[in-house]
C-alpha cells in the first residue's frame, strides 16, 4: 500500500492544500494529513479544531485521514508506515525551503521519498499567512478555504 504523509500546520487548511490532497489521491492509496506542532509558530486555530475541520472536509473520502503529531516528521512517517511525503510548491522560494527539508527528512529516514506537486495556477497565490491576516481583520476568506471559518478573534 502506497501511504503518503502530507505534513504541515494547516493553519488554516486552504483550497491549495485541498487541491494537493485531491491530486495526491491519484498517486497514493492513502494520504495522512499530518498536523505538526511547529515550535516557531503560534497557531491561529487550535490543533483540535483544525483536525475536526479537515476531517469534515474529507468525511466522504476513505483514503484520506487526519492526525496531529509532535516530533520529527520523518519519525512520524515511519510510525504510520508512510514511505512518501507529499508537498505542494507554489514558487521557487517554496522549492528552496522544501528541498532543504526533504534532504533532512531523508537523512533521518532513508526510506522516505518526498514527492512535490506544483500548485494549480489559480491557487498559487493562496497562503495560510495571508488568509489569517485577512480573517483576523474581518475580511471574507470564503474563496480561499473549503469550510466556514469560525469568527475572528480581534487583534
N, C-alpha and C positions, 0 to 999 in steps of 0.2 A: 504494500500500500504506500503510495506517494503522499506523505504528510508534509505540509509546509506550515511554517510559523510566520505569521505576519505581525511582527512586533512594533510597538510604538506607544506613545502616551495617549493618542486619540482623544485629545482634549481641546475641542470636541472631535468626534468622528465626522468626517466630511464626505461630500459626494465624490471627491477624489479618492478617498480611502475605499468607498463603496465600489467604485469603478475598478480599482486594483483587485479587490476580493472577487468580484464577479468575473473578471477576466482570468484570475488565478484559478477559478474552479474549472476552467477549460484545460488547465495544465496539471492539476493535482487532484487526488482522490479526496483529500480532506484538508481544510485550512483552519488553523487555530489562530484566531485574532488574540494576540498576547499583549495585554496591557501591562506595561512595565512601570516600575517606580523609578523615575529619573530624579536622582538626588539633587540635580542642579536646577530643577524646575519646581515652581509652586503651581499646583493644579487649580484650574478654574472650576471644573466639575469633579466631585468626588469619584474615586475609582469605582465604588459600588454602583453609583448611578450610571457611570459610563458602561459598565458591564451590562446592566439592565437595559439600557438604551440600545446597545449593539445587539444583544440577544433578541430584542423585539424587532429590530430591523431585519434580522435573519431568521425569524421564527419559522418560516416555511422552507428553509434550506438546511437539510440534514447534514450536508457536507461541510458546514461551517459551524464552529463553536467558538466560545469566548472564554478566556481565562485571564485572571490577574496573576502576576508573579513578581517576585523580588529576586534580586541577584542578577547574575550574568545571563544574557540571552542565550549564549552558546550552551550553557549548562541546562537551561530550561528546555532548549530544543532536545538535548539528549534525554532528559527526563520524560518528555512527551513522545519520544520516538520520531520527532521531525528530523528529516535529513536535509530539508531545504528551508532557507529564509526567503520570504517574498518581500520585495521592497519596490516602492514606486519612485520614479525620478521625474521631477518637474523641469530641471535645468542642469547646467554644468556644475553649478555650486552644489546641488544635491549629490551629483556624481562624486565629486571630490570627497565630500563628507562620508557618503555611503561606502565608497571604495575603501577608505581607511578602516571603517567599522567592519566591513566584510573580511578584510585581511586579519584583523584582530580576532574575530569570531572563528575564523578558520584555524588560527593558531591554537585557540583554546579547545576547539572541537574540530579536528582534521576531517571528520566525516560530513561536515556541514557545508553545503553549497548555497551561495546566495544567488538568487535569480532576480534581475531587475526588469521591471516593466516601465516603459516610457508612458508618462501620464497622457491621457487623451487630451488633445489640444484645447477643447472648451473648458477643461477643468484645471489646466496648468497654473492658473493664477490663484487658485484657492489654497489658502494655508490656514491651519488652525489658529495661528497667531493673529492673523488679520480678522478672522471670524470672531475670535474672543474680543478684540478691540471694538469691532462694530457692535457686537451684542452688549458689551459692558456699558456702552454709551447709548443704549436704547435703539440701535438700528435693527432693521429687519434682516435676518440671516437665512430666511426660509429657502432661498435659492441655492444655498451652499451646503446644507446639511439634510440628511434623509429622515429627519424626525423633527418634532416641535421642541425647540429649545425651552428650558424652564425659564421663568422670569429672571432678569438680570439682577445681580447684586450691585447696588450703586457704588461707584468708586469713591 
